[in-house]
Amino acid sequence: MTTRRALITRLPAVALTGALTGALVSRSVFAADKRVTIGIDVSLTGAGNEDAALVKNGALLAIDDANANGGVGGYTIEAMVLDDGTATAGQYDPAQAATNARKMVSDPNVVAAIGPQNSGCGKAMAPIFSQGDLATITPSSTNPDLTDPKFAGQFDPSGRPIYFRVVTTDAFQGPNMANYMAQSLNVKKVYILDDSGAYGVGMANAFEAQAKKNGMEVLGHDQLNPLEPDYTTLLTKIKPLAADALYFGGSALTGTKVAKQAYDIVPNIIKAGGDGVYSSALLKGVGFPAMQGWYVTIAAPFIAENPTVQPWIKRFTEKYGLGPSSYAFTAYDATLVALDAIKRVAESGAPVTRSAVRDAIQAAKVETLQGIVSFDQYGDINDRTISVFQAHENPAYPVADVLHQYKYLGTAPQSA
């Protein structure tokens, strides 16, 4: 069954005016219906766009499922899909993300949001969402500052948490990977790189602090400019240091070049990164053998091998032509949480307002693909699982299929 769904992507100003006008006209035609909108912010332009499409599709599949079953609490759910990537940035762009947040907040029919993917965008969007009392649920942004009460004045000026996550944060992802590298890979000396973005810096710094606690020698830590084409000078500097491992914190734009060039210059050391390296964009942009052997983490349980989710994987793959990523699962789960909140508010007889939906999200205990999702008082998921993978070529599947090109190794040891 094909459901009616409003899709508004980031367009030039003239085209966007037409799209918004069309959406308003559409709502007037269906004035007798009860409709609310969920905003979806992803990075569809630039590096990582393949991963963004999977995240978007995970969220839209949940909305389609809800509408196919008659809606939620008497409401049909519409989607406003916005792209925070720009050609200028070559990837996600916090300035565009802020514009997208204002667009969602300015539409009174938007009662919840899904996204963003990236922490840099999250830092730009969170204050706007807070001022607009619009709760968002991110399937993949992991910088801890966004939900840390120490930074509430910056990211949550309203004083009511509006930034929720169905993944854990880099306060666990970075340190737990350091534990894994120390305990399972016997790494003694490591060199660290990051891409200078909010996510990459936070991930790399958290990894470095725990690596030192584990007795690793940190030989250096450098930041890279994502728009520079060549890092060979820096990588050549690393070569004579006899590092056991290279750890990279960052996303696909920088990571693709790091992985390609590191294969040529330091091919025999252990290479690892966070969930920015668990990426169809890197698999496609780097290819094998250069990606072979990379260790990566995601900030969520790995559920793709669970028998209970196999029918969902089959539906996703048949509908979109490519298997889901782990963050396509979490995007579906994030949307389930938003839909459940709308349903509980509607069935209580109260108006389905942003404020009421936010309160319902805060109190969520929702059965999702990854299990029961609930949040602490700051908006962080109560599950702190970090999953570890290693890239291994599987020629039976498309190179961009992350579920089949990254082998699951288990969960990373938690820090005391």
Phi, psi and chi 1 to 4 in degrees:
 res  aa     phi    psi   chi1   chi2   chi3   chi4
   1 MET       -  128.7  174.1  177.5  178.1      -
   2 THR   -94.7  126.9  -58.5      -      -      -
   3 THR  -101.6  156.6   60.4      -      -      -
   4 ARG   -77.1  128.5  176.1 -175.8  177.2  -82.7
   5 ARG  -145.7  128.3 -177.6  173.2   64.7 -148.9
   6 ALA   -84.6  121.2      -      -      -      -
   7 LEU  -116.1  113.6  -64.1  178.9      -      -
   8 ILE  -116.0  107.1  -54.9  174.1      -      -
   9 THR   -94.7  166.8   54.1      -      -      -
  10 ARG   -69.9  120.5 -175.6  177.7   59.2   78.2
  11 LEU  -128.7  164.2  -59.7  168.2      -      -
  12 PRO   -57.1  158.7  -23.5   32.4      -      -
  13 ALA   -54.3  -45.4      -      -      -      -
  14 VAL   -65.0  -45.7  173.4      -      -      -
  15 ALA   -65.4  -38.0      -      -      -      -
  16 LEU   -63.8  -39.7 -179.7   59.3      -      -
  17 THR   -58.9  -42.0  -59.8      -      -      -
  18 GLY   -64.9  -39.7      -      -      -      -
  19 ALA   -64.7  -44.3      -      -      -      -
  20 LEU   -65.3  -39.6  -70.2  171.4      -      -
  21 THR   -62.1  -42.4  -58.5      -      -      -
  22 GLY   -62.0  -39.4      -      -      -      -
  23 ALA   -64.2  -40.1      -      -      -      -
  24 LEU   -67.3  -40.9  -68.3  171.7      -      -
  25 VAL   -62.3  -42.3  170.0      -      -      -
  26 SER   -59.1  -41.4  175.8      -      -      -
  27 ARG   -65.3  -36.0  -74.1 -173.5 -168.6  133.1
  28 SER   -68.0  -34.3   67.7      -      -      -
  29 VAL   -64.0  -37.1  170.7      -      -      -
  30 PHE  -100.8   32.5  -69.9   89.5      -      -
  31 ALA   -59.7  -27.6      -      -      -      -
  32 ALA   -73.9  -20.7      -      -      -      -
  33 ASP   -83.4  156.9  -62.5  -24.0      -      -
  34 LYS  -100.4  119.7  -66.4 -163.3  -63.5 -176.3
  35 ARG  -135.3  140.3  -62.4  178.2  178.3  -86.2
  36 VAL  -132.4  160.8  -68.4      -      -      -
  37 THR  -117.8  139.9  -59.0      -      -      -
  38 ILE  -109.2  123.1  -67.1  176.4      -      -
  39 GLY   -79.3  145.1      -      -      -      -
  40 ILE  -131.0  119.9  -59.0  170.8      -      -
  41 ASP  -114.2  120.2 -179.0   87.6      -      -
  42 VAL  -140.1  170.9  -75.4      -      -      -
  43 SER  -106.4   80.0  -51.7      -      -      -
  44 LEU   -85.1   -9.3  -65.5  167.1      -      -
  45 THR  -111.8  135.0  -63.2      -      -      -
  46 GLY    92.1 -166.1      -      -      -      -
  47 ALA   -59.4  137.8      -      -      -      -
  48 GLY    88.9    5.6      -      -      -      -
  49 ASN   -65.4  -29.6   60.9  -29.2      -      -
  50 GLU   -64.4  -42.0  -63.3   96.6  -21.3      -
  51 ASP   -66.5  -37.9  -58.2  -78.8      -      -
  52 ALA   -62.2  -40.1      -      -      -      -
  53 ALA   -62.7  -37.8      -      -      -      -
  54 LEU   -66.6  -41.8  -64.3  173.6      -      -
  55 VAL   -62.5  -48.3  169.9      -      -      -
  56 LYS   -56.1  -45.8  175.4 -160.8   70.9  174.7
  57 ASN   -66.1  -34.8  -68.5  -18.9      -      -
  58 GLY   -61.3  -43.5      -      -      -      -
  59 ALA   -67.1  -43.7      -      -      -      -
  60 LEU   -67.3  -32.1  -68.2  178.4      -      -
  61 LEU   -63.1  -38.7 -175.9   55.6      -      -
  62 ALA   -64.3  -40.6      -      -      -      -
  63 ILE   -66.9  -43.1  -69.0  172.9      -      -
  64 ASP   -61.0  -42.0  -78.5  -10.3      -      -
  65 ASP   -61.0  -44.0  -73.6  -10.1      -      -
  66 ALA   -63.2  -46.6      -      -      -      -
  67 ASN   -67.7  -34.0  -73.4  -26.2      -      -
  68 ALA   -65.6  -23.5      -      -      -      -
  69 ASN   -98.4   19.2  -72.5  -49.3      -      -
  70 GLY    98.3    8.9      -      -      -      -
  71 GLY    90.9 -167.7      -      -      -      -
  72 VAL  -128.8  114.5  175.3      -      -      -
  73 GLY    57.5   32.0      -      -      -      -
  74 GLY    88.2    2.0      -      -      -      -
  75 TYR  -110.1  138.5  -74.7   82.2      -      -
  76 THR   -83.0  139.0  -63.0      -      -      -
  77 ILE  -103.3  125.7  -51.7  -60.2      -      -
  78 GLU  -104.9  159.2  -61.7 -177.2  -23.8      -
  79 ALA  -121.8  135.5      -      -      -      -
  80 MET  -111.7  105.1  175.8 -169.9  -73.1      -
  81 VAL   -95.5  122.9  177.9      -      -      -
  82 LEU  -124.2  140.9  -60.9  173.4      -      -
  83 ASP  -102.0  120.7  178.0    9.2      -      -
  84 ASP   -98.2    5.0   64.4   39.3      -      -
  85 GLY   -86.0  150.1      -      -      -      -
  86 THR  -135.8  153.6   63.8      -      -      -
  87 ALA   -65.1  -33.7      -      -      -      -
  88 THR   -63.6  -46.6  -59.7      -      -      -
  89 ALA   -74.6  -27.0      -      -      -      -
  90 GLY    77.2    6.1      -      -      -      -
  91 GLN  -169.0 -156.1   59.1  178.5   -8.0      -
  92 TYR   -57.6  148.8   68.0   89.7      -      -
  93 ASP  -134.8  109.4 -172.9  -25.4      -      -
  94 PRO   -56.2  -33.0  -28.2   37.0      -      -
  95 ALA   -65.3  -41.8      -      -      -      -
  96 GLN   -67.8  -36.1 -178.0   60.1   48.6      -
  97 ALA   -61.0  -40.8      -      -      -      -
  98 ALA   -62.9  -40.9      -      -      -      -
  99 THR   -60.3  -42.4  -63.0      -      -      -
 100 ASN   -63.6  -40.4  -66.6   -8.7      -      -
 101 ALA   -62.5  -42.9      -      -      -      -
 102 ARG   -63.9  -35.1  -73.3 -170.7  -72.4  -91.3
 103 LYS   -65.1  -42.9 -166.9  169.8  -62.0  173.5
 104 MET   -64.5  -46.8  -68.3 -174.9 -156.7      -
 105 VAL   -62.3  -33.4  166.4      -      -      -
 106 SER   -75.8  -12.7   68.6      -      -      -
 107 ASP   -98.2  110.1 -174.6  -23.2      -      -
 108 PRO   -65.4  -16.1   21.8  -32.3      -      -
 109 ASN   -80.6  -14.3 -146.2   44.2      -      -
 110 VAL   -80.5  115.3  176.6      -      -      -
 111 VAL  -110.1   -8.1  -63.1      -      -      -
 112 ALA  -162.4  162.9      -      -      -      -
 113 ALA  -135.5  155.2      -      -      -      -
 114 ILE  -119.3  129.2  -56.2  -59.8      -      -
 115 GLY   118.1 -172.4      -      -      -      -
 116 PRO   -78.9  176.8   34.0  -37.9      -      -
 117 GLN   -73.3  -37.0  -74.4  174.3  -93.2      -
 118 ASN  -113.3  144.2  -60.2  -72.2      -      -
 119 SER   -67.8  -33.8  -63.3      -      -      -
 120 GLY   -59.5  -39.8      -      -      -      -
 121 CYS   -70.0  -37.6  -68.4      -      -      -
 122 GLY   -59.0  -40.0      -      -      -      -
 123 LYS   -67.6  -30.0  -71.9 -170.7  171.5 -174.7
 124 ALA   -77.9  -31.6      -      -      -      -
 125 MET   -89.2  -34.1  -60.7  176.7   88.0      -
 126 ALA   -56.1  -46.4      -      -      -      -
 127 PRO   -62.8  -33.6  -19.7   31.4      -      -
 128 ILE   -70.2  -44.0  -60.3  166.5      -      -
 129 PHE   -61.4  -40.4  -76.6  146.1      -      -
 130 SER   -61.8  -46.4  179.5      -      -      -
 131 GLN   -65.5  -29.2  -69.2  161.2   -0.2      -
 132 GLY   -92.2    2.2      -      -      -      -
 133 ASP    56.0   37.2 -158.5   22.4      -      -
 134 LEU  -110.6  113.9  178.5   61.7      -      -
 135 ALA   -77.3  140.4      -      -      -      -
 136 THR  -124.5  150.3 -166.6      -      -      -
 137 ILE  -123.6  113.1  -51.0  169.6      -      -
 138 THR   -89.4  136.9  176.4      -      -      -
 139 PRO   -89.2   -3.6   32.0  -33.3      -      -
 140 SER  -159.1   -9.5   55.6      -      -      -
 141 SER   -85.0  130.7   70.4      -      -      -
 142 THR  -124.8    2.5   50.2      -      -      -
 143 ASN   -64.3  125.9 -174.5  -78.7      -      -
 144 PRO   -66.2  -24.4   -2.0    5.3      -      -
 145 ASP   -57.6  -32.5  -65.1   -4.2      -      -
 146 LEU   -61.9  -26.5  -75.6  155.4      -      -
 147 THR  -121.5    7.6   46.3      -      -      -
 148 ASP   -78.7  125.6 -171.0  -33.4      -      -
 149 PRO   -60.0  -20.7   17.8  -29.9      -      -
 150 LYS   -64.2  -25.1  -69.2 -174.0  -62.1 -173.6
 151 PHE  -109.9   16.6  -60.8  101.4      -      -
 152 ALA   -60.3  -35.7      -      -      -      -
 153 GLY   -62.7  -28.8      -      -      -      -
 154 GLN   -86.4  -45.3 -178.8  177.2   -5.0      -
 155 PHE  -104.9  -12.3  -59.7  120.7      -      -
 156 ASP  -140.2   60.6 -174.3   23.0      -      -
 157 PRO   -62.6  -19.7   20.1  -31.6      -      -
 158 SER   -74.7  -19.0   73.7      -      -      -
 159 GLY    84.5   -0.6      -      -      -      -
 160 ARG  -115.8  116.3  -78.3  161.6   43.4   86.7
 161 PRO   -51.7  131.2  -28.1   36.2      -      -
 162 ILE  -126.0   -5.5   48.5   78.9      -      -
 163 TYR  -108.0  105.8 -155.4   91.5      -      -
 164 PHE  -111.5  153.2  -64.1   88.6      -      -
 165 ARG  -132.1  141.4  -48.9 -177.1 -152.8 -112.4
 166 VAL  -104.5   15.5  -69.0      -      -      -
 167 VAL  -129.3  162.5  -67.2      -      -      -
 168 THR   -86.2 -171.3 -167.0      -      -      -
 169 THR  -112.3  172.9   75.8      -      -      -
 170 ASP   -71.8  -10.4  -62.4  -25.6      -      -
 171 ALA   -63.1  -18.4      -      -      -      -
 172 PHE  -110.9  -39.4  -59.6   92.6      -      -
 173 GLN   -64.3  -50.3 -173.6  174.7 -169.7      -
 174 GLY   -63.4  -54.0      -      -      -      -
 175 PRO   -61.6  -39.7  -27.6   37.1      -      -
 176 ASN   -67.4  -32.6  -70.1    3.9      -      -
 177 MET   -68.6  -35.1 -173.9   53.4  160.8      -
 178 ALA   -62.0  -39.8      -      -      -      -
 179 ASN   -62.0  -44.2  -65.3  -20.6      -      -
 180 TYR   -62.5  -43.7 -176.0   86.8      -      -
 181 MET   -66.2  -36.4  -69.7  175.6   71.6      -
 182 ALA   -72.8  -44.8      -      -      -      -
 183 GLN   -86.1  -37.3  -63.2  174.2   28.2      -
 184 SER   -99.5  -28.9  -61.6      -      -      -
 185 LEU  -108.2   -4.2  -56.5 -179.2      -      -
 186 ASN    56.7   39.0 -161.4   33.3      -      -
 187 VAL   -75.4  129.6  170.2      -      -      -
 188 LYS  -108.8  -33.3  -56.4  -64.1 -175.5 -175.5
 189 LYS  -132.3  130.2  -63.6 -171.7  -70.4 -176.4
 190 VAL  -136.4  145.7   62.0      -      -      -
 191 TYR  -112.6  138.4 -155.8  100.2      -      -
 192 ILE  -117.7  136.0  -59.0  170.4      -      -
 193 LEU  -126.1  148.9  -58.8  174.3      -      -
 194 ASP  -140.2  166.7   68.8   60.9      -      -
 195 ASP   -97.4   11.8   68.3   -6.9      -      -
 196 SER    71.4    3.1   73.1      -      -      -
 197 GLY   -87.8  166.8      -      -      -      -
 198 ALA   -57.1  -43.3      -      -      -      -
 199 TYR   -67.2  -51.9  158.0   72.8      -      -
 200 GLY   -62.8  -43.0      -      -      -      -
 201 VAL   -64.7  -46.4  171.2      -      -      -
 202 GLY   -62.0  -42.7      -      -      -      -
 203 MET   -63.6  -48.9  173.3   71.8   79.1      -
 204 ALA   -64.9  -40.1      -      -      -      -
 205 ASN   -66.1  -40.3  -72.3  -13.7      -      -
 206 ALA   -66.1  -40.2      -      -      -      -
 207 PHE   -61.6  -45.8  171.7   87.3      -      -
 208 GLU   -61.7  -44.4  179.4  174.9    0.1      -
 209 ALA   -60.5  -43.2      -      -      -      -
 210 GLN   -74.1  -34.0 -173.1   64.1   23.1      -
 211 ALA   -58.6  -43.3      -      -      -      -
 212 LYS   -65.2  -38.7  -70.2  176.5  177.0  176.4
 213 LYS   -62.6  -31.9  -71.8 -179.2 -178.8  178.4
 214 ASN   -82.1    2.8  -77.3  -33.1      -      -
 215 GLY    87.1    7.6      -      -      -      -
 216 MET   -71.7  146.1  -75.9 -170.7 -145.0      -
 217 GLU   -91.0  119.7 -178.8 -177.3   -3.1      -
 218 VAL   -90.5  109.7  175.9      -      -      -
 219 LEU   -77.0  -18.2  -60.7  171.9      -      -
 220 GLY   171.5  162.0      -      -      -      -
 221 HIS  -146.5  112.4 -177.7  164.3      -      -
 222 ASP  -120.9  148.9  -70.5  -47.0      -      -
 223 GLN  -101.6  142.3  -68.7 -168.9  -19.0      -
 224 LEU  -111.5  148.5  -55.3  172.6      -      -
 225 ASN   -87.8  117.2  179.0  -10.7      -      -
 226 PRO   -58.7  -24.3  -23.0   33.2      -      -
 227 LEU   -89.0   -7.3  -62.8 -179.9      -      -
 228 GLU   -74.7  139.1  -73.8 -175.9    4.5      -
 229 PRO   -84.3  -16.6   29.1  -33.5      -      -
 230 ASP  -140.1  124.8 -165.7  -45.2      -      -
 231 TYR  -114.4   18.4  -53.5  130.2      -      -
 232 THR   -66.1  -33.0   54.2      -      -      -
 233 THR   -61.1  -45.2  -60.7      -      -      -
 234 LEU   -66.6  -44.8  174.9   57.8      -      -
 235 LEU   -65.2  -33.9  -69.9  166.5      -      -
 236 THR   -66.0  -33.3  -58.9      -      -      -
 237 LYS   -64.0  -34.3 -178.2 -177.0   77.5  173.0
 238 ILE   -72.1  -32.8  -63.7  171.5      -      -
 239 LYS   -51.6  -47.6 -174.4  175.2 -178.5  178.6
 240 PRO   -78.9   -0.6   28.6  -34.8      -      -
 241 LEU   -80.5   -6.6  -60.7  178.9      -      -
 242 ALA    59.1   42.2      -      -      -      -
 243 ALA   -69.3  144.5      -      -      -      -
 244 ASP   -77.9  -29.6  -61.5  -42.8      -      -
 245 ALA  -150.8  156.0      -      -      -      -
 246 LEU  -118.8  127.3  174.0   68.3      -      -
 247 TYR  -114.1  131.8 -176.5   82.1      -      -
 248 PHE  -120.5  126.9  169.9   68.6      -      -
 249 GLY  -108.2  116.3      -      -      -      -
 250 GLY   162.7 -176.2      -      -      -      -
 251 SER  -109.2 -171.5  -61.0      -      -      -
 252 ALA   -66.6  -36.1      -      -      -      -
 253 LEU   -58.0  -48.3 -179.5   60.6      -      -
 254 THR   -80.5  -40.7  -53.6      -      -      -
 255 GLY   -61.0  -35.2      -      -      -      -
 256 THR   -61.1  -43.8  -61.3      -      -      -
 257 LYS   -71.0  -39.9  -68.6  171.5  -78.3 -170.5
 258 VAL   -59.7  -46.6  168.0      -      -      -
 259 ALA   -65.5  -43.3      -      -      -      -
 260 LYS   -63.2  -48.5  -78.0 -177.8  175.1 -179.9
 261 GLN   -76.0  -32.9  -66.2  161.8   22.3      -
 262 ALA   -65.6  -33.5      -      -      -      -
 263 TYR   -62.4  -36.9  176.4   71.9      -      -
 264 ASP   -76.9  -34.7  -67.6  -28.5      -      -
 265 ILE  -101.3  -41.2  -63.3  169.4      -      -
 266 VAL  -128.5   65.2  -75.8      -      -      -
 267 PRO   -68.9  -21.3   26.1  -34.5      -      -
 268 ASN  -103.8    2.5  -62.5  -40.6      -      -
 269 ILE   -93.9  159.8   67.4  172.6      -      -
 270 ILE   -66.1  137.8  -68.1  168.3      -      -
 271 LYS  -125.6  137.9  -57.5  175.6 -174.3   70.6
 272 ALA  -150.7  160.2      -      -      -      -
 273 GLY  -163.2 -178.6      -      -      -      -
 274 GLY   -89.7 -158.6      -      -      -      -
 275 ASP   -71.6  -10.7   46.9    1.6      -      -
 276 GLY   -66.7  -17.1      -      -      -      -
 277 VAL   -99.2  -11.6 -173.8      -      -      -
 278 TYR   -84.8   84.3  177.9   84.7      -      -
 279 SER  -150.6  129.3  164.6      -      -      -
 280 SER   -65.0  -30.6   62.1      -      -      -
 281 ALA   -64.0  -43.3      -      -      -      -
 282 LEU   -66.9  -43.3 -100.2   81.3      -      -
 283 LEU   -57.1  -43.6  -70.4  170.3      -      -
 284 LYS   -74.3  -40.8 -171.7  175.5  178.1 -179.5
 285 GLY   -77.7  -32.2      -      -      -      -
 286 VAL   -94.9  -48.5  178.1      -      -      -
 287 GLY    75.0  178.6      -      -      -      -
 288 PHE  -106.4  145.6  -69.0   93.5      -      -
 289 PRO   -88.6   -1.1   33.0  -37.2      -      -
 290 ALA   -62.9  -32.0      -      -      -      -
 291 MET   -83.8  -10.6  -82.1  -60.7  -60.4      -
 292 GLN   -58.2  127.8 -172.2   74.9   21.6      -
 293 GLY    91.2   -8.2      -      -      -      -
 294 TRP   -60.1  132.6  -90.0   80.7      -      -
 295 TYR   -94.0  134.7  -68.0   89.0      -      -
 296 VAL  -141.3  161.9  -57.9      -      -      -
 297 THR  -123.8  159.7   50.8      -      -      -
 298 ILE  -127.5  155.6   64.8  166.4      -      -
 299 ALA   -94.7   47.2      -      -      -      -
 300 ALA  -162.3  164.0      -      -      -      -
 301 PRO   -66.2  149.2  -15.0   27.8      -      -
 302 PHE   -90.5  119.3  178.1   65.3      -      -
 303 ILE  -120.4    0.5   61.7  172.6      -      -
 304 ALA   -66.1  -19.7      -      -      -      -
 305 GLU   -93.1   -2.3  -65.3  174.7   -5.7      -
 306 ASN   -70.3  129.9  -66.1   -4.2      -      -
 307 PRO   -56.8  -31.7  -24.4   33.5      -      -
 308 THR   -67.8  -22.3   55.7      -      -      -
 309 VAL   -99.1   -0.8  -57.2      -      -      -
 310 GLN   -61.2  -41.3  -61.9  -47.5  -54.9      -
 311 PRO   -61.5  -36.1  -24.0   35.0      -      -
 312 TRP   -66.0  -44.5 -174.3   90.4      -      -
 313 ILE   -59.2  -41.6  -66.0  173.3      -      -
 314 LYS   -63.3  -44.7 -175.9  173.1 -175.3  -68.9
 315 ARG   -62.7  -45.4  -75.4 -160.8  -58.8  120.7
 316 PHE   -59.9  -48.8 -174.9  100.7      -      -
 317 THR   -64.7  -41.5  -54.8      -      -      -
 318 GLU   -66.7  -35.7  -71.7  175.9  -10.7      -
 319 LYS   -76.6  -38.0 -176.4  164.1 -173.9  172.8
 320 TYR  -112.1   -7.0  -60.2  114.5      -      -
 321 GLY    84.0    1.6      -      -      -      -
 322 LEU  -150.2  143.2 -169.7   67.3      -      -
 323 GLY   -64.0  155.6      -      -      -      -
 324 PRO   -73.1  155.0   28.8  -35.6      -      -
 325 SER   -88.7  169.7   64.0      -      -      -
 326 SER   -60.6  -32.0  -72.9      -      -      -
 327 TYR   -84.2   -7.0  -70.6  155.8      -      -
 328 ALA   -73.0  -38.7      -      -      -      -
 329 PHE   -58.5  -48.5  -72.3  108.0      -      -
 330 THR   -70.4  -28.1   56.6      -      -      -
 331 ALA   -66.3  -40.4      -      -      -      -
 332 TYR   -61.7  -44.8 -173.6   87.2      -      -
 333 ASP   -64.0  -42.3  -73.6   -7.4      -      -
 334 ALA   -59.4  -40.6      -      -      -      -
 335 THR   -70.8  -35.4  -48.0      -      -      -
 336 LEU   -58.8  -39.6  -70.9 -177.1      -      -
 337 VAL   -65.0  -44.1  172.8      -      -      -
 338 ALA   -63.5  -42.5      -      -      -      -
 339 LEU   -64.8  -40.0  -66.7  168.0      -      -
 340 ASP   -63.0  -39.5  172.3   78.0      -      -
 341 ALA   -64.3  -44.4      -      -      -      -
 342 ILE   -59.5  -43.3  -66.6  167.3      -      -
 343 LYS   -62.6  -45.3 -179.2  174.4 -176.1  -73.3
 344 ARG   -65.9  -38.5  -76.3 -174.0  -73.6  121.2
 345 VAL   -65.8  -46.8  172.7      -      -      -
 346 ALA   -61.8  -42.8      -      -      -      -
 347 GLU   -73.9  -15.9  -68.7 -177.4  -12.4      -
 348 SER   -77.5  -13.5   74.9      -      -      -
 349 GLY    90.6   -4.6      -      -      -      -
 350 ALA   -81.3  155.6      -      -      -      -
 351 PRO   -61.1  142.5  -19.9   31.2      -      -
 352 VAL   -83.4   84.6  179.5      -      -      -
 353 THR  -104.8  164.2   63.5      -      -      -
 354 ARG   -58.0  -44.2  -70.3  175.7 -175.7  172.0
 355 SER   -61.4  -44.8 -178.7      -      -      -
 356 ALA   -66.6  -39.4      -      -      -      -
 357 VAL   -66.6  -40.9  170.2      -      -      -
 358 ARG   -57.6  -46.4 -170.1 -135.1   73.3   87.1
 359 ASP   -63.3  -37.2  -69.9  -11.3      -      -
 360 ALA   -69.1  -36.9      -      -      -      -
 361 ILE   -64.0  -43.8  -69.0  171.1      -      -
 362 GLN   -57.1  -36.1  178.8   74.1   79.1      -
 363 ALA   -92.4   10.8      -      -      -      -
 364 ALA   -62.5  141.4      -      -      -      -
 365 LYS  -142.1   87.1  -69.7 -176.3  179.4  178.1
 366 VAL  -115.3  131.8 -176.7      -      -      -
 367 GLU   -75.9  119.7 -177.8   66.7   46.9      -
 368 THR  -127.7 -176.1   70.0      -      -      -
 369 LEU   -60.7  -35.6  -63.5  173.8      -      -
 370 GLN   -89.8    3.0   64.1 -179.3  -65.4      -
 371 GLY   112.3 -162.3      -      -      -      -
 372 ILE   -73.1  125.4  -61.7  -67.5      -      -
 373 VAL  -103.3  127.0  166.0      -      -      -
 374 SER  -144.1  163.6   62.4      -      -      -
 375 PHE  -123.3  152.2  -55.3  106.1      -      -
 376 ASP   -81.9 -176.7   67.3   15.8      -      -
 377 GLN   -67.0  -13.2   61.5 -175.8  -47.5      -
 378 TYR  -102.1   -5.9  -54.2  115.7      -      -
 379 GLY   104.8   -1.2      -      -      -      -
 380 ASP   -84.3  143.3  -76.8  -36.0      -      -
 381 ILE   -64.0  146.1 -168.0  170.0      -      -
 382 ASN   -77.0  -18.4  -74.1  -47.5      -      -
 383 ASP   -83.5  127.9 -170.0  -37.4      -      -
 384 ARG  -109.8   22.8  -50.6  -63.0 -163.1 -140.2
 385 THR   -66.7  133.8  -59.1      -      -      -
 386 ILE  -117.0  125.1  -58.3  -62.8      -      -
 387 SER  -103.2  142.5  -60.1      -      -      -
 388 VAL  -114.4  140.1 -177.1      -      -      -
 389 PHE  -134.9  164.7  -57.5   81.1      -      -
 390 GLN  -135.1  135.5 -170.9  175.0   28.9      -
 391 ALA   -70.8  126.8      -      -      -      -
 392 HIS  -140.6  126.9  -79.1  -74.9      -      -
 393 GLU   -66.3  132.1 -175.8  176.5   17.1      -
 394 ASN  -126.5   92.2 -171.3  -21.2      -      -
 395 PRO   -62.7  -12.0  -19.2   31.6      -      -
 396 ALA   -72.9  -12.1      -      -      -      -
 397 TYR  -127.1  158.6  -64.6   92.3      -      -
 398 PRO   -56.6  144.1  -21.8   31.6      -      -
 399 VAL   -60.2  -29.2   70.9      -      -      -
 400 ALA   -82.8    1.7      -      -      -      -
 401 ASP   -83.5   97.2 -171.2  -23.5      -      -
 402 VAL   -65.5  -31.1  -66.3      -      -      -
 403 LEU   -63.1  -26.4  -73.5 -174.6      -      -
 404 HIS  -110.6   -7.6  -64.3  100.7      -      -
 405 GLN  -103.6   -9.2  -55.0  -63.3  -11.2      -
 406 TYR  -116.1  122.3  -70.5   96.1      -      -
 407 LYS   -88.3  126.9 -178.9 -179.3  178.5 -178.4
 408 TYR   -72.7  129.0  175.6   58.4      -      -
 409 LEU  -107.5  -14.8  -59.1  179.6      -      -
 410 GLY   129.6 -168.4      -      -      -      -
 411 THR   -97.5  149.0   57.7      -      -      -
 412 ALA   -79.6  145.4      -      -      -      -
 413 PRO   -64.2  132.9  -14.5   26.8      -      -
 414 GLN   -79.5  151.0  -65.9 -169.2    8.1      -
 415 SER   -78.3  151.0  -59.8      -      -      -
 416 ALA   -69.2      -      -      -      -      -
